[in-house]
Amino acid sequence: MARKAKRFYTVWKGWTPGVFDSWTACEASIHGYPGAIYKAFPSRAAAEAAYQADPGDYIRTSETSSRRPASLPPPQETSRPIVNSLCVDAACDMTARIMEYRGVWHHSGETAFAKGPFPGATNNLGEFLAIVHGLAMLADLGLDWPIYSDSTTAIGWVEGGKANSAAIKNGQTNERIKNLVARAEKWLATHEYFNPILKWETKLWGENPADFGRK
């Protein structure tokens, strides 16, 4: 089972600064606020201690973390969808059964990662791998930014900690794909993550920035 940790959110700058025990409450405080500054913590005590401190002690910048891309800005105006976020998507040629996936920084449109092509896969498997890849990358960078995906199936798989794919069960994938999925499932089983995984609302916002444009 994926270890999606209980999170508490400190909002230093927002409509209602303070400590919140849900992403919904946190988002209500920062939505549309210019220069909102916020961060997730694993306990209320940690969040409350952070609230009493300088946010610069907790928010990483390119000066405090050499692994963070220099192009990433400090927290900025949050909108729907959230600007400081990672968008992921997959594309699959269903005839050739060739899949690829990627992640794109929403604020800049720059590619964060791109993987594939992978023969013998499905679009949902690509979406699942993209989300987990994004979680691992954001964890490495020390960022608790949200991840957007337009696949409710893949989001459900990640939250359940397992890719419940009929293609795998029916032997329609190859060993490389099975190994990639197994590695992703192992990561979910052995890591806590604090990033909200959110549905990209295509009807409201247009295509996901990570979309391959092949529809």
Protein Blocks (a to p, Z undefined) as FASTA:
>chain_A
ZZddddddddfbdfbgcddfbfklmmmmmgopahiacdddfbfklmmmmmmmcfklmmcc
fklomkbcfklccddddddddfbacdddddddfklopacdddddfklopafbdcdjdehi
afklmmmmmmmmmmmmmmmnopabdcddfbfklmmmmmnopacdfklmnopacfklmmmm
mmmmmmmmmcccfbdcddddfklnopafkbgolZZ
